[in-house]
């Protein structure tokens, strides 16, 4: 695995729509012209025809080793549906999702298991993503046993190491239940559980949007440290441009199911070309009230 790049390195060309096209080395994870439609009830009484609403329309995206890609857009833009397709949870209506160059829909046996190990997710809902009846130690141990085949003794050691790495002293947190933790602590557990499978890429779906501002900064700092230490790749699905500024190498901006702007984080945030991106930036609070926005 290659070392992670710093923001702004290996910039990709700006694309007006569709996202990043397939070039260069084989990506870890790729969406190639994917689309996803959902059937909706039509109008016209008893014989009304069913209609299809496109949630994602002809989007291409690549994630390379050690790279942080941000997928930005408001609610309903299609970014979460795209994330679910990249995770293998939703099947594309058109196009392909590729893992290390292989179509995910055709993976079987060990190839499928490798995909499930190497592509992990951190959810927005820190409470709902953890089994309320399992202790923190049991939740983190589950992927150790199922994805890595560790026995009980080895699993217990690894649980403690992972909890320590995400800032949760194992002696204090190992036997606690999710409802006994704060939102930030539960998100740290979610990160530890994702790390347990030794992934190559983590899809983080609004991982800090439900947290207080101070806790949000701590979690982002933790994820940045883990990315550097482990050479992880991230796909950050977010509407928060502060997350993009803090972590991303590249940015894709989505609205109406399509990518309307794509490029390096510095380029998109400092010189946005599309009117939608400009509106998102204009609506972002300025961290320093003394500094006036100039764009």
C-alpha positions as CSV (number, residue, x, y, z in Angstrom):
1,X,0.0,0.0,0.0
2,X,1.3,3.4,-0.9
3,X,1.8,6.2,1.6
4,X,-1.1,8.6,1.8
5,X,-0.8,11.8,-0.2
6,X,-1.0,15.3,1.2
7,X,-4.0,17.4,0.2
8,X,-3.3,18.9,-3.2
9,X,-0.8,16.3,-4.5
10,X,-1.5,14.5,-7.7
11,X,-4.3,16.7,-8.7
12,X,-6.8,15.4,-11.2
13,X,-8.4,17.4,-14.1
14,X,-11.6,19.3,-13.5
15,X,-14.6,17.7,-15.0
16,X,-17.9,19.5,-15.6
17,X,-20.0,16.3,-15.1
18,X,-19.9,12.6,-14.5
19,X,-16.9,12.6,-12.2
20,X,-13.4,11.3,-12.7
21,X,-12.8,9.1,-15.7
22,X,-10.8,5.8,-15.5
23,X,-7.1,6.6,-16.1
24,X,-3.8,5.5,-14.6
25,X,-3.3,2.6,-12.2
26,X,-6.1,0.3,-11.3
27,X,-8.1,2.0,-8.4
28,X,-9.0,0.3,-5.2
29,X,-12.6,1.1,-5.7
30,X,-14.3,2.6,-8.7
31,X,-17.7,3.6,-9.9
32,X,-17.9,3.5,-13.7
33,X,-20.8,5.5,-15.2
34,X,-23.2,4.1,-12.5
35,X,-26.8,4.9,-12.3
36,X,-29.5,3.9,-9.9
37,X,-33.3,4.4,-10.4
38,X,-36.1,3.8,-7.9
39,X,-39.6,3.0,-8.9
40,X,-42.2,5.5,-7.9
41,X,-46.0,5.4,-8.1
42,X,-47.3,7.3,-11.1
43,X,-50.4,9.4,-11.5
44,X,-53.6,8.6,-13.4
45,X,-55.8,6.5,-11.2
46,X,-56.2,2.7,-11.3
47,X,-54.1,2.2,-14.4
48,X,-51.4,4.7,-13.6
49,X,-47.9,3.7,-14.8
50,X,-45.0,3.3,-12.5
51,X,-42.3,5.9,-13.0
52,X,-38.6,5.7,-12.2
53,X,-36.7,8.4,-10.3
54,X,-33.0,8.5,-10.9
55,X,-31.1,8.9,-7.6
56,X,-27.7,8.6,-9.3
57,X,-27.2,9.4,-13.0
58,X,-24.0,8.4,-14.9
59,X,-21.5,9.0,-12.1
60,X,-17.8,7.9,-12.3
61,X,-15.5,7.9,-9.3
62,X,-12.1,6.4,-8.4
63,X,-10.5,5.9,-5.0
64,X,-6.8,5.0,-5.0
65,X,-4.7,3.7,-2.1
66,X,-4.0,6.3,0.6
67,X,-6.3,8.9,-1.0
68,X,-9.1,10.9,0.7
69,X,-12.0,11.7,-1.7
70,X,-14.9,13.9,-0.5
71,X,-18.3,13.4,-2.0
72,X,-20.2,16.6,-1.3
73,X,-23.8,17.6,-1.7
74,X,-27.0,18.4,0.1
75,X,-29.6,15.9,1.2
76,X,-31.2,14.2,-1.8
77,X,-28.2,14.8,-4.1
78,X,-27.6,11.1,-4.5
79,X,-24.3,10.8,-2.6
80,X,-25.5,8.3,0.0
81,X,-27.0,6.1,-2.8
82,X,-23.7,6.2,-4.6
83,X,-21.9,5.2,-1.3
84,X,-24.2,2.2,-0.9
85,X,-23.4,1.1,-4.4
86,X,-19.7,1.3,-3.7
87,X,-20.2,-0.8,-0.5
88,X,-22.1,-3.5,-2.5
89,X,-25.3,-2.7,-0.5
90,X,-27.2,-1.4,-3.5
91,X,-27.0,-2.8,-7.0
92,X,-26.5,-0.2,-9.8
93,X,-29.3,0.0,-12.4
94,X,-26.5,0.8,-15.0
95,X,-22.8,1.0,-15.1
96,X,-20.3,-0.9,-12.9
97,X,-18.8,-0.8,-9.4
98,X,-15.2,-2.3,-9.5
99,X,-13.1,-3.5,-6.7
100,X,-9.4,-3.8,-7.7
101,X,-10.6,-3.9,-11.3
102,X,-13.2,-6.6,-10.8
103,X,-17.0,-6.0,-11.1
104,X,-18.4,-6.3,-7.6
105,X,-21.6,-8.0,-8.8
106,X,-19.6,-10.9,-10.1
107,X,-17.5,-11.5,-7.0
108,X,-17.9,-14.9,-5.4
109,X,-16.2,-16.9,-2.6
110,X,-12.9,-15.6,-1.4
111,X,-13.0,-12.6,-3.8
112,X,-16.3,-11.5,-2.3
113,X,-14.9,-12.1,1.3
114,X,-11.9,-9.9,0.4
115,X,-14.1,-7.1,-0.8
116,X,-16.1,-7.3,2.4
117,X,-12.9,-7.2,4.5
118,X,-11.2,-4.4,2.6
119,X,-14.1,-2.1,2.0
120,X,-15.6,-0.9,5.4
121,X,-18.1,1.7,6.5
122,X,-18.5,4.2,9.3
123,X,-22.1,5.3,9.6
124,X,-23.6,8.6,10.6
125,X,-26.0,7.1,13.2
126,X,-23.7,6.2,16.1
127,X,-26.5,4.7,18.1
128,X,-28.3,2.7,15.5
129,X,-25.2,1.2,13.9
130,X,-24.3,-0.7,17.2
131,X,-26.2,-3.6,18.6
132,X,-27.7,-2.2,21.9
133,X,-27.5,-5.7,23.5
134,X,-23.8,-6.3,22.8
135,X,-21.0,-4.8,24.8
136,X,-18.4,-2.6,23.0
137,X,-15.9,-5.4,23.1
138,X,-18.4,-7.9,21.5
139,X,-19.2,-5.4,18.7
140,X,-15.6,-4.8,17.8
141,X,-14.8,-8.6,18.1
142,X,-17.4,-9.6,15.6
143,X,-15.4,-8.7,12.4
144,X,-12.2,-10.1,14.0
145,X,-13.8,-13.5,14.2
146,X,-15.9,-13.4,10.9
147,X,-13.5,-11.5,8.6
148,X,-10.1,-12.4,10.0
149,X,-10.8,-15.8,11.7
150,X,-9.2,-14.9,15.1
151,X,-9.9,-17.2,18.0
152,X,-11.3,-15.8,21.3
153,X,-7.9,-15.1,22.9
154,X,-6.4,-13.3,19.9
155,X,-9.7,-11.5,19.4
156,X,-9.7,-10.2,22.9
157,X,-6.1,-8.9,22.6
158,X,-7.0,-7.2,19.3
159,X,-10.1,-5.6,20.7
160,X,-8.1,-4.0,23.4
161,X,-5.5,-2.7,21.0
162,X,-8.1,-1.2,18.7
163,X,-10.0,0.5,21.5
164,X,-6.7,1.9,22.7
165,X,-5.9,3.2,19.2
166,X,-9.2,5.1,19.0
167,X,-8.8,6.7,22.4
168,X,-11.0,4.4,24.5
169,X,-9.2,2.8,27.4
170,X,-10.2,-0.9,27.1
171,X,-10.5,-1.5,30.8
172,X,-13.1,1.2,31.1
173,X,-15.0,0.7,27.8
174,X,-14.7,-3.0,26.9
175,X,-17.7,-4.2,28.9
176,X,-19.9,-1.1,28.5
177,X,-23.1,-1.0,26.4
178,X,-23.7,1.6,23.6
179,X,-26.3,3.5,25.6
180,X,-23.7,4.2,28.3
181,X,-21.4,6.1,25.8
182,X,-21.6,9.6,24.3
183,X,-22.1,10.1,20.6
184,X,-18.4,10.8,20.1
185,X,-17.4,7.7,22.0
186,X,-19.8,5.5,20.0
187,X,-18.3,6.9,16.8
188,X,-14.9,5.9,18.0
189,X,-16.3,2.4,18.5
190,X,-17.6,2.5,15.0
191,X,-14.2,3.4,13.7
192,X,-12.5,0.7,15.8
193,X,-15.0,-1.9,14.3
194,X,-14.2,-0.7,10.8
195,X,-10.5,-1.0,11.5
196,X,-10.9,-4.5,12.8
197,X,-11.1,-6.0,9.3
198,X,-7.9,-4.3,8.3
199,X,-9.5,-2.4,5.4
200,X,-7.9,-0.7,2.5
201,X,-10.7,1.9,2.1
202,X,-13.4,3.2,4.5
203,X,-16.6,4.8,3.3
204,X,-17.6,7.3,5.9
205,X,-21.2,8.5,5.5
206,X,-21.6,11.8,7.3
207,X,-19.5,10.5,10.2
208,X,-19.4,13.7,12.2
209,X,-22.6,15.5,11.3
210,X,-24.5,14.3,14.4
211,X,-21.7,15.4,16.8
212,X,-21.0,18.6,18.6
213,X,-18.5,20.9,17.0
214,X,-15.7,20.2,19.5
215,X,-16.2,16.4,19.3
216,X,-16.4,16.6,15.5
217,X,-12.9,18.1,15.4
218,X,-11.6,15.3,17.7
219,X,-13.1,12.6,15.5
220,X,-11.7,14.2,12.3
221,X,-8.3,14.4,13.9
222,X,-8.4,10.8,14.9
223,X,-9.4,9.7,11.4
224,X,-6.6,11.8,9.8
225,X,-4.1,10.1,12.2
226,X,-5.3,6.7,11.4
227,X,-5.2,7.4,7.7
228,X,-1.5,8.4,7.9
229,X,-0.6,5.5,10.2
230,X,-2.4,2.8,8.2
231,X,-2.3,4.2,4.6
232,X,-6.0,4.1,4.5
233,X,-8.1,5.5,1.7
234,X,-11.3,7.3,2.6
235,X,-14.5,8.3,0.8
236,X,-16.1,11.0,2.9
237,X,-19.7,11.5,2.1
238,X,-20.6,14.9,3.5
239,X,-22.4,18.2,3.2
240,X,-19.9,19.9,5.5
241,X,-17.2,21.7,3.6
242,X,-15.2,22.0,6.8
243,X,-14.6,18.3,6.6
244,X,-13.4,18.7,3.0
245,X,-11.0,21.4,4.0
246,X,-9.6,19.4,6.8
247,X,-9.0,16.0,5.1
248,X,-9.7,15.7,1.4
249,X,-7.3,15.3,-1.5
250,X,-10.0,15.4,-4.1
251,X,-13.6,16.6,-4.2
252,X,-16.7,15.6,-6.2
253,X,-19.7,17.8,-5.9
254,X,-23.1,16.2,-6.5
255,X,-26.6,17.6,-7.1
256,X,-29.6,16.0,-8.7
257,X,-27.9,12.6,-8.9
258,X,-25.0,13.9,-11.1
259,X,-21.5,15.1,-10.4
260,X,-21.3,18.8,-11.5
261,X,-17.7,19.6,-10.4
262,X,-14.6,17.5,-9.7
263,X,-11.0,18.3,-8.9
264,X,-8.4,18.7,-6.2
265,X,-9.7,20.0,-2.9
266,X,-7.7,23.2,-3.1
267,X,-8.9,23.9,-6.7
268,X,-12.6,23.3,-6.0
269,X,-12.8,25.1,-2.7
270,X,-10.7,28.1,-3.8
271,X,-11.8,28.5,-7.5
272,X,-15.3,26.8,-7.8
273,X,-16.6,26.8,-11.4
274,X,-20.1,25.5,-11.0
275,X,-22.9,27.7,-9.6
276,X,-24.0,25.0,-7.3
277,X,-20.5,24.7,-5.7
278,X,-20.4,28.4,-5.4
279,X,-23.7,28.4,-3.5
280,X,-22.5,25.7,-1.2
281,X,-19.4,27.7,-0.4
282,X,-21.4,30.9,0.1
283,X,-23.6,29.1,2.6
284,X,-20.6,27.8,4.7
285,X,-20.0,29.7,7.9
286,X,-16.6,31.6,8.0
287,X,-14.6,30.2,10.9
288,X,-13.0,33.5,11.7
289,X,-15.7,36.3,11.9
290,X,-13.0,39.0,11.4
291,X,-12.1,37.5,8.0
292,X,-14.5,38.4,5.3
293,X,-15.3,36.0,2.5
294,X,-14.0,37.2,-0.8
295,X,-15.5,34.7,-3.3
